[in-house]
Amino acid sequence: MEKTEGTVSIFYGPFFCLLTMSSLSVRIDLIHLTASKMFKAIIFDFNGVLFDDLRFHEEAYLRAAKNTGLSLQRETVRKYISTTANQKRRLFFGDISNETWNQIFQLKTKYYFDLIQGENLLFPEVGDVLPLLAHRYRLGLISNTSRKYFETVFPKNLACLFQEMIFGDEMLDPKPSPEPLLEMVGRLGVVPGQCCYVGDSASDVQMAKKAGIEIFSVATGDSSKEELREAGSDWILNNLSELREELDSMESLS
């Protein structure tokens, strides 16, 4: 677990000071800087954060493209794997007909569910962490995947812990636009300063920053720790167990 460095604004009684940590060459424990912060809601991404299936989506798209005689490189799929299905249509195949796209997506869906059959793709700590957090926070979920995929693969006893969910096929302006995140904040009845977002990609960081919401990035999915750090994530975690530990520390210091 690590806290990123940068410029930190500190309020102390009536005083205000701005510390640029790089210029002072010091490390400041961000837990202490945010000790008074009490989140009321946590908003999660799905793929790469709760469910370890990105590689199966990747393989399914490659097989579907090959089956329809279209060229698609693994590097391209990997680069844009976190986008919505409609975004992938353009990024993967350019200007193709609706008929061709529908054929590709149907094949992709079939291959995906064939590939994950018998696999346990829930990250190990999710089954313990989500119920504990649900007792303390309002939980929301934003994912560029479709609702059909989520409802088919995610355990129902965990899905019911989310008060609100928004999926890629329901977004007019998907991430990295801040609109889905701001809509979720409104649905949960909080303001940006009262919640945090948990994602795995640089686009998650971009969305959270544009929305003015703090982000915990989990290095279990689309982006490496270095990519998350360069994107400006507030916290970089190895897994969701560290998220619980970080939140516990904040509450104990508040």
C-alpha positions in Angstrom: 0.0 0.0 0.0 1.3 3.4 -0.8 0.2 7.1 -0.7 1.2 9.2 -3.6 3.2 12.4 -3.3 2.3 15.8 -4.6 1.1 19.2 -3.4 -0.9 19.0 -0.1 -3.1 21.7 1.4 -3.2 21.7 5.2 -5.7 23.5 7.4 -4.6 23.9 11.1 -7.1 26.0 13.1 -7.2 29.4 11.5 -4.1 28.8 9.5 -3.6 27.5 6.0 -0.4 26.4 4.4 0.5 24.7 1.1 3.3 22.2 1.2 4.9 21.0 -2.0 6.3 17.7 -0.8 8.8 17.3 -3.7 10.3 20.7 -2.9 10.6 19.9 0.8 11.8 16.4 0.1 9.6 15.0 2.8 7.0 12.2 3.0 3.8 13.0 4.8 1.4 10.3 6.0 -1.8 11.1 4.2 -3.8 9.2 6.8 -3.1 12.0 9.2 -3.9 14.7 6.7 -7.3 13.1 6.1 -8.0 11.9 9.6 -11.0 14.2 9.9 -12.5 12.8 6.7 -15.3 10.4 7.3 -16.6 8.9 4.0 -20.3 8.1 3.9 -20.1 6.2 0.6 -17.8 4.1 -1.5 -18.2 3.6 -5.2 -16.6 0.6 -6.9 -15.5 -0.4 -10.4 -16.2 -4.0 -11.2 -13.8 -5.7 -13.7 -10.3 -5.8 -12.3 -11.4 -4.6 -8.8 -14.1 -7.1 -7.7 -13.9 -9.7 -10.5 -10.7 -11.0 -12.2 -12.0 -11.5 -15.7 -10.2 -9.0 -17.9 -8.1 -11.6 -19.6 -11.2 -13.6 -20.6 -12.8 -10.5 -22.2 -9.6 -10.0 -24.1 -9.5 -13.5 -25.4 -13.2 -13.6 -26.3 -12.8 -10.4 -28.5 -9.8 -11.9 -30.3 -11.7 -15.2 -31.0 -14.8 -13.3 -32.2 -12.7 -11.2 -34.5 -10.9 -14.2 -36.0 -14.1 -16.0 -36.5 -15.6 -13.1 -38.5 -12.4 -12.6 -40.6 -11.5 -9.2 -39.0 -8.0 -8.2 -38.0 -7.5 -7.4 -34.3 -4.3 -7.2 -32.4 -4.0 -8.3 -28.8 -2.2 -5.1 -27.9 -5.1 -3.1 -29.1 -7.6 -5.1 -27.1 -5.4 -4.9 -24.0 -5.1 -1.1 -24.3 -8.8 -0.5 -24.6 -10.2 -3.4 -22.5 -11.7 -1.0 -19.9 -13.8 0.9 -22.4 -17.5 0.3 -23.1 -18.7 -2.1 -25.7 -19.7 0.7 -28.1 -16.3 2.3 -27.6 -14.6 -1.0 -28.4 -16.6 -1.3 -31.6 -15.0 1.9 -33.0 -11.6 1.4 -31.4 -11.2 -2.3 -32.5 -12.9 -2.3 -35.9 -13.5 1.2 -37.1 -16.5 1.8 -39.3 -18.4 -1.5 -39.4 -22.0 -2.2 -40.0 -24.5 -2.8 -37.2 -25.0 -6.3 -38.6 -21.3 -7.1 -38.4 -20.9 -5.6 -34.9 -23.9 -7.5 -33.6 -22.4 -10.7 -35.0 -19.1 -10.0 -33.3 -20.6 -9.1 -30.0 -22.8 -12.2 -29.9 -19.8 -14.4 -30.6 -17.7 -12.5 -28.0 -20.4 -13.0 -25.4 -20.6 -16.7 -26.2 -16.8 -17.1 -26.0 -16.6 -15.2 -22.8 -19.1 -17.3 -21.0 -17.5 -20.5 -22.4 -14.1 -19.4 -21.2 -15.1 -18.5 -17.6 -17.2 -21.7 -17.1 -16.0 -23.4 -13.9 -13.7 -20.5 -13.0 -13.8 -18.7 -9.6 -13.0 -15.2 -10.7 -14.1 -13.3 -7.6 -11.0 -11.7 -6.0 -10.3 -13.7 -2.7 -10.9 -10.8 -0.3 -14.1 -9.5 -1.9 -16.4 -11.9 -0.1 -15.2 -10.6 3.3 -14.5 -7.0 2.6 -17.8 -6.0 0.8 -20.2 -7.1 3.6 -18.1 -5.3 6.2 -18.0 -2.1 4.2 -21.7 -2.4 3.5 -22.4 -2.1 7.3 -20.5 1.2 7.5 -21.0 2.9 4.1 -23.4 3.3 1.2 -22.0 1.3 -1.7 -22.4 2.0 -5.3 -21.0 0.4 -8.5 -20.0 1.9 -11.8 -18.8 -0.4 -14.6 -18.2 -0.1 -18.3 -19.4 -3.7 -18.7 -23.1 -4.5 -19.3 -25.7 -5.2 -16.6 -26.3 -8.6 -18.2 -22.7 -9.7 -17.7 -22.7 -8.5 -14.1 -26.0 -10.1 -13.1 -24.9 -13.4 -14.7 -21.5 -13.7 -13.1 -21.5 -11.8 -9.8 -22.8 -13.6 -6.7 -26.3 -12.3 -5.8 -25.6 -12.2 -2.1 -22.9 -9.6 -2.8 -24.6 -7.8 -5.6 -27.5 -6.9 -3.2 -25.0 -4.9 -1.1 -24.8 -2.2 -3.7 -27.5 0.5 -3.2 -27.0 1.8 -6.8 -25.4 0.5 -9.9 -24.7 2.1 -13.4 -23.4 0.0 -16.3 -21.8 0.8 -19.7 -24.9 0.1 -21.7 -26.7 2.7 -19.5 -24.2 5.6 -19.8 -24.6 8.4 -22.2 -21.1 9.7 -21.5 -18.9 6.9 -20.1 -15.7 7.2 -18.2 -13.3 8.9 -18.2 -16.1 11.4 -18.3 -17.0 12.4 -14.7 -20.8 12.2 -15.5 -21.4 8.6 -14.4 -19.6 9.2 -11.1 -21.4 12.4 -10.4 -24.7 10.8 -11.2 -23.8 8.0 -8.7 -22.9 10.5 -6.0 -26.4 12.0 -6.4 -28.1 8.7 -6.3 -26.3 7.8 -3.0 -27.3 11.1 -1.5 -23.8 12.4 -0.8 -21.5 15.1 -2.1 -18.1 14.4 -3.7 -16.2 15.1 -0.5 -18.1 12.5 1.3 -17.3 9.5 -0.9 -14.4 7.8 -2.6 -14.0 5.7 -5.7 -12.2 2.4 -6.0 -10.9 1.5 -9.5 -8.0 -0.3 -11.3 -7.2 1.8 -14.4 -5.8 5.2 -15.4 -9.2 6.1 -16.8 -10.7 5.5 -13.4 -8.3 8.0 -11.9 -9.1 10.5 -14.6 -12.8 10.2 -14.0 -12.4 10.6 -10.2 -10.1 13.6 -10.5 -12.6 15.4 -12.9 -15.4 14.7 -10.4 -13.4 16.0 -7.4 -13.5 12.6 -5.7 -10.7 10.8 -4.0 -9.6 7.5 -5.5 -8.2 4.3 -4.2 -6.5 2.4 -7.1 -6.1 -1.3 -6.8 -3.2 -2.7 -8.8 -5.1 -5.9 -9.7 -6.5 -5.0 -13.1 -6.0 -2.8 -16.1 -3.1 -0.5 -15.1 0.2 -1.1 -13.3 1.2 0.7 -10.2 3.5 3.0 -12.2 0.6 3.9 -14.6 -1.7 4.6 -11.6 0.9 6.7 -10.0 1.5 8.7 -13.1 -2.3 9.2 -13.5 -2.3 10.8 -10.1 -4.1 8.3 -7.9 -4.5 9.3 -4.3 -3.9 5.8 -2.9 -2.4 2.7 -4.6 -3.3 -0.6 -3.0 -2.3 -4.2 -3.6 -5.8 -5.6 -2.9 -9.1 -4.7 -1.3 -8.0 -5.9 2.1 -5.7 -2.9 2.2 -8.7 -0.6 1.4 -10.4 -1.8 4.6 -7.2 -1.3 6.6 -6.8 2.2 5.2 -10.4 3.2 6.0 -10.1 1.7 9.5 -7.0 3.8 10.1 -8.8 7.0 8.9 -11.7 6.3 11.3 -9.5 5.5 14.2 -7.6 8.9 13.8 -10.8 11.0 13.3 
